[in-house]
Amino acid sequence: MQKVINRIPGRAYLLLAIIIFAASNSVTRKLTELGEQNLIDGRNPISFCNVLFVGNLCALVVLFFIYRRQCTLQTFKAIPQNSWFGLILISLLSSALAPALIFMALDLTAVNNVVLISRIEPPLILALSILILKDRVNIWVIAGAIISFVGVALTVLLQEPSTEMMQMGGLSIGRGELMAACGAIALAISTIISKVALKQIPLGIFSLIRTTIGTIVFFFVVIILYTPSHFMDVFSPFLWQWMSIYGAIIVVGGQLCWFAGLKTSGASDVSLASSFSPIAGILAAYLILSEAPTMAQYIGGSVILVGIVLNQIGVSRKMETSAPQPSINPVKEMEMEVGFKGI
């Protein structure tokens, strides 16, 4: 069995991970709709808060089972102090703040909007990498990032007026779209921090610590902002029945496929696989939710695809002119152009 798994190319793992991650938004919305059809004393047992909290708990159980051998006192002591600070900050941004914002966005706007607006993340990562890390990129990559950013802007600005719109600088922007953009910004910042602060942390320890901190912080934030009754149905068998599947497939399965792909793939393979993310997300919304794209989404999505194509041309040319690179560090690049991963 292990030999068969080892024969599977890294690109296949990456593509499977992208499909799983891209479907997470639609699956989350579908689960909340199932909860609305099975209310408990008028409450939805599969609320967005419960999905995030219980999904993290399910992921923690599976991740601990997989990486339990790495969980030793010696391993934790070997982590430098400055890496701990970076790890905590990444956990707050990518495992607590970003998922919470994206889940709230899913409650306020169409899944396709969240999928397309989340594509603001790669251009932001590129801009921050150039400004902070002094990365050198070619004109094709820069042009692709700018055009993708324009596509995201068109998706937001061409939306039909609704009651969820709010005024910002003379422009009407939906609250859901704004939260999706803020979630993508949080993920982009966490990616830059991971490139700077995390270099020698074992993959299992990174995943466990990030998920644990994110779960704890999210729990207390909800308790403070709302009330403890917000988690009243967190032990509902109906909730755990669905979240066990969600946590195992979407959260853990997707990340394990992603990590397996990173071990044997180069940056160009990762970039190419990630380019399918918006297409997979829109197809998932149509197949799972029967949500057809609007005209604004067609226009913005088409422009984003042009930007992705230009980015791929730039990545390919960079690979042709540079020396062969070793396989990607799974921890350092785990956030690379993937966006929301279900938690």
NORCOR-V262397 format. One record per backbone hydrogen bond with DSSP energy under -0.5 kcal/mol. NH is the residue of the N-H (numbers start at 1). CO is the residue of the C=O. Records with the same first field share a line. If there is no record, write none. Layout:
BEGIN
NH: CO + CO
END
This chain:
BEGIN
5: 1
6: 2
7: 3
8: 4 + 5
12: 9
13: 9
14: 10
15: 11
16: 12
17: 13
18: 14
19: 15
20: 16
21: 17
22: 18
23: 19
24: 20 + 21
25: 21
27: 23
28: 24
29: 25
30: 26
31: 27
32: 28
33: 29
34: 30
35: 31
36: 32
37: 33
38: 35
40: 43
41: 39
43: 40
45: 43
47: 44
51: 47
52: 48
53: 49
54: 50
55: 51
56: 52
57: 53
58: 54
59: 55
60: 56
61: 57
62: 58
63: 59
64: 60
65: 61
66: 62
67: 63
68: 64
70: 67
71: 67 + 68
72: 70
76: 72
77: 73
78: 74
79: 76
84: 80
85: 81
86: 82
87: 83
88: 84
89: 85
90: 86
91: 87
92: 88
93: 89
94: 90
95: 90 + 91
97: 92
98: 93
100: 96
101: 97
102: 98
103: 99
104: 100
105: 101
106: 102
107: 103
108: 104 + 105
109: 105
114: 110
115: 111
116: 112
117: 113
118: 114
119: 116
120: 117
121: 118
123: 119
124: 120
125: 121
126: 122
127: 123
128: 124
129: 125
130: 126
131: 127
132: 128
133: 128 + 129
135: 129
137: 135
142: 138
143: 139
144: 140
145: 141
146: 142
147: 143
148: 144
149: 145
150: 146
151: 147
152: 148
153: 149
154: 150
155: 151
156: 152
157: 153
158: 154
159: 156
165: 162
166: 173
168: 171
171: 168
173: 166 + 171
175: 164
178: 174
179: 175
180: 176
181: 177
182: 178
183: 179
184: 180
185: 181
186: 182
187: 183
188: 184
189: 185
190: 186
191: 187
192: 188
193: 189
194: 190
195: 191
196: 192
197: 193
198: 194
199: 197
206: 202
207: 203
208: 204
209: 205
210: 206
211: 207
212: 208
213: 209
214: 210
215: 211
216: 212
217: 213
218: 214
219: 215
220: 216
221: 217
222: 218
223: 219
224: 220
225: 221
226: 222
230: 227
231: 228
232: 229
234: 231
236: 233
240: 236
241: 237
242: 238
243: 239
244: 240
245: 241
246: 242
247: 243
248: 244
249: 245
250: 246
251: 246
252: 247
253: 248
254: 249
255: 251
256: 252
257: 253
258: 254
259: 255
260: 256
261: 257
262: 258
263: 259
264: 260 + 261
265: 262
270: 266
271: 267
272: 268
273: 269
274: 270
275: 271
276: 273
277: 274
280: 276
281: 277
282: 278
283: 279
284: 280
285: 281
286: 282
287: 283
288: 284
289: 284 + 285
290: 286
291: 285
292: 290
298: 294
299: 295
300: 296
301: 297
302: 298
303: 299
304: 300
305: 301
306: 302
307: 303
308: 304
309: 305
310: 306
311: 307
312: 308
313: 309
314: 310
315: 311
316: 312
317: 313
318: 314
319: 315
320: 316
321: 317
322: 318
328: 262 + 265
330: 328
333: 329
334: 331
336: 333
338: 335
339: 335
END
